[in-house]
């Protein structure tokens, strides 16, 4: 049933017409009559079925990744991070040169395609953290490390209005996409004042020894305001950032 939005604008369905509002105004289209069962049975839709199977795998992989980094994502992610991550995971799956279409997966794909993925599209990590840093994954020692040389925060860290301090967090994660399981470890820097005093070099290191699974390393930055000895997290401005800074697919 249609609902009247004004004298002539409708939302809803009238007979075989679907009436709906878009950013370009009000539109109408006819009801599609294809049954869902046809997609799963008709040989002409084989490619569609293959794409659906791989899309489901990307969706599952996205859910595992978001669970593994849930704490950091809660601090720095935009509203479309899920759909953007699935889109990137589809690229990972399509890079699988081992399996046939429809059977391609993240494990046999190229997880490294996610390197540099920004969880907050509105604020890239390099926009907030201007100081140089390097990331490394050493399977032999099980160390996942972000190294930050000495720097002056007032010139090398972009800051939201009202903030007095910032904090870096490096999160290392081993993900078993087959078992839908993960091991996640985070290391936080001290809260650093956003002033001219030189900040000593940092080494944020986590250990995940004897791993044969894909390893992921993120670096995140968040901001605080110090008031009467209490740190308050800055939620406005969208300056918090989080990105994959190193990945080892484990092949």
N, C-alpha and C positions, 0 to 999 in steps of 0.2 A: 504494500500500500504506500502511495506517495504521501509525503508530508509537505504542506505548503510553506515555503520559506518567505515568500512575499506574494504579490498578486499573481506573478507569472513564473516564479522560480520554484522548482520542485526537486525534492530528493526522494529516491525510493524506486519502486517498480510499478509500472502501469502496463498490464498485459504482458506483451513480449518485449517491452521497452524498459531498460534500466536507466534511470535519471540520476545524475550525480554531479557534485560540485568539484571542480578542479581549480588549480591556481590561475587558469586562464578563463574561468567562467563556468557556466553550466553546460553539461553535455548529455548526450543520450546515445545508447547503443542497444542493439538487439540482444536478446538472451541467447547464449551459446547453447547448442543442443547436444554437444558431444558427451557421451557417457564416459565416466572415468574408467570403466572396465575395458573400453576399447583401447586406451593407451597401453594397458598391460597385456593385451592379447593380440592386437593387430600387428602383423609383421612390419607394416609401414611405419610403425612408431618404435622400431628397435633402437634407433639413435636416441630418441627421447627417453626410453627406459634406461639406457646406458648413462645418459647425463643425470637422470634422477638418482641412480645408484651412487654415482660419484659425488653428487651434491649432498646426499645424506651423509656420506663419509666426511665431507668437509664440515658439515654441521656438527657432527659428533666430535671431530677434532677441535673445532672452535670451542665447544663446550668444555672439553678437557683443559685446553689452554687457559680459558677464562677462569676455570676453577683453580688451576695451579697458581695463577697470579691474581686471585680474587682480591686479596688485601691491597695490592698496589693499584689495581684497576679501579677500585672504589675511590682512590684518591685522585686519579688522573685518567679519565676516559671521557670521550664524547658520546653523544646519544646514539651514534650509528656504528659504534666499535664492533658490534657483533656482525653486522652485514659486511662491513669492510674487511674484517678478519676472514670471514667465509670466502669472500671474493679472492683474497690472497691465497687461501688454502686451496682453492680450485686451481690456481696456477701451480702450486706445489704438486698436486695430484696429476695434472696434465703433463708434468715433467717426468712422470714414471715411465721409464723406457723398458720395463720388464714385463708388465702385465698388459693384457688386451683391454680395449675400451670397455668400460663398465666395471672392470676389476681393478683399475688403477687406484692407488691409495697413497696416503701421506708417507708411510714408512718407506716405500720404494720410490717416492718422489724426491723432490729437492727441498728439504725443510729450510735450507739456507735462503730460499727466496723470501722468507719472512724477515731477514736481516734488515734492520732499519725501520721496521713497521712502527708507526706512531699510534699509540693507544688514544691519544688526544689529538685529533686532527687540527684542532684550533690552536694548538701550541706545540710545536716540534721541540724535542729535547734540546737541539742545538740553538734554538731561539732563547731558551731560558738559561741553559748551562753553556756559557760562552767560553769557559776555560777548556783547554784541551784535555782529553782523557783517552785512554786506550783500554780495550777489553780483550781478554784471552781465556781460552778453555784448554786445559792440559789434561787429557785423559790419563796419561801415565801417572800423574800425581793426584788426580781427582780434584784439582783446583780450578775454580772459576773466579776470575779476578777482574776488577775494574781499578785501574791505576789513574790517579789524578795528580799531576805535578803541582808544586806550590803555586799559588795564585793569589791575587788581590780580589776579594769578593766584590768590592764596590765597583770595579770595572769589568769583571769577568763573569758576573752573574746578573742577569736581567731580573728585576724585582717588581712585584705588584705594589701599588700604592698602599702604604700603611704597614708593610712587612718590615720586620727588623732582623729576622734570621731565616736561614734555609737549612734543609737537611737532604742528603743524598742517600738513596737506598739501592743496593745491588741485590737482585734476587736471582738465585740459581735454581734451575729446575730440571729434573730428569723426568721425561714423559714416556710412558708405555702406552702407545695409542691402541695396541691390540687388547691389552687388559683394561684399558681406560683407567689407568692409575698413574700417580705421579709422586715424586719426592721434591719438596720445595724448601729452600733455605734462604733467609734474608739477612743481610748485614747492613746496619745503618751507621752513617757517620754521626759525629756529634752535631748538635745544632750550632751552625756557624753564623756569627754576626755579619750583617751586610755592611761592613765598614771597610776602611782602607788598610786595616791590619793584615799583613801577609798570612795566609793560611798555609800551614805546612802540608806537604804531600800526603795523600791518602792512598791506602791500598785496601779495598773492600773485597775480601776473599771468603768464599764458601767452599766447603769440601763435599764432593759427591764421589767417593772412591769406587773403583771397580765397575763402572757403568758401561754397558754396551748399548744403551738406549739413547735416543736423541737428547741432547743437552741444550738448554736455552738459558741465556743470561740477559737480564734487563737492567737498565739504570733509570731511576726515577728521581725527580726533584720536587720537593714541596716546601711551602713557605709558612712562616709563623710570625706572630706578633707577640713580643714579650711585654707583659703588663704586670707590674707588681710581683715579679718573680714567677709568673705563670705564663707558659707558652700556649698561645691560642692558634689553632690551625686556620690559615687563610683560605676561605672557600670561594671568595669572589675573584673575578679577574681572569680566571681560566689560565693562570700561569703554570700550574702544576703540569708536569710532563712525564711521560714514560715511553720507553722504546726498547726494542730488541737491539742489543749492542754486540752480541756474538751468538752464534748457533753452530753446533756440531751435530750433523744428522746421524752419526753413529754407524755409517756404512764401512 
